């Protein structure tokens, strides 16, 4: 049996890995996959990155970075490609044939019925499995429902490879990174969690990731435990945000600033109330609750409630705008509304599951005209509304603003330059205080009555 899967000398395996003697393939070179591949290459100098998009591969082969908004990534890609430590290809089969460590970081989302969809991952591992050799290691960084490695992926790899389950290693090593700080998160922000389908897989995964992560590695009992770690991190945030969104109702009924109250409550170490807002987006939080709700036999009423609360926030945001028009005796049907931000998170060029989409869809039905501005998203055509560059918003004929995304560029907006507006601020992290405008901030309530 190969020493990679079942190392008899841990130091020898670590040294061999760092010396580039163990070829690595990283499958998926997107926003999380490319930083991971680059970090692997920086450490072991023997990485093939694999992606099905020829333009992504071509860009990397030219020592350029196709992923934006990640500090340090362009220079690391340039350095590792030019040194030969990192190459890129669309040829899955060839990469799998040459590699001994296989790292999968491809999308796992939901189907039309909100069921976990592992089709991309399974399709990849069918091809990797066909080239798998005794002693190879497979690391899964893609988020999967608990039990997937044990019940789905081991049998799949064994069938495709013709190997017994104890002839290769499989470990779940979840990515714990945030857009905009991927390299830092991979290398030092948090310990890496690893869990294998057997003791040998866990040991090998620990040894490899100890070379990548300066903050250390947490080996857990098995792959299923590691899968539960990742899901717990995601659903915790969803439930916490839902709690904040629900408690934000105190703002109007009691005439208090809930955001102020939450900030004070959070001074106790065991309290960490998140911020309310216009909605929850991204490729993690809106999806992962369904990796339990629609996968397990156990019922999860709290997770379902949290999803319902967070999914309702785009409607709450629009309803709030309508009520502010009603308060000043105006009709939104004659109003032009500017939506600031379609990215799901500030300073991140990602729109998956963004709350801006349902907000714009509904505003398009009830307002006279909808303008859309986002300085980090190049193509706004799929959102409807009229694309309005940030530098032109002051000259535009607008009556109201909905702030959906707290991009840094929006902090520099000169609100004094506008005629009196109705503003709904869906991101309390960005303060809009201007006595000319009627400003309602979710969680804080009406902060300015304006000159309307």
Order of alpha helices (4+ residues) and beta strands (2+ residues): alpha-beta-alpha-beta-alpha-alpha-beta-alpha-beta-beta-beta-alpha-beta-alpha-beta-beta-alpha-beta-alpha-alpha-alpha-alpha-alpha-alpha-alpha-beta-alpha-beta-beta-beta-beta-beta-beta
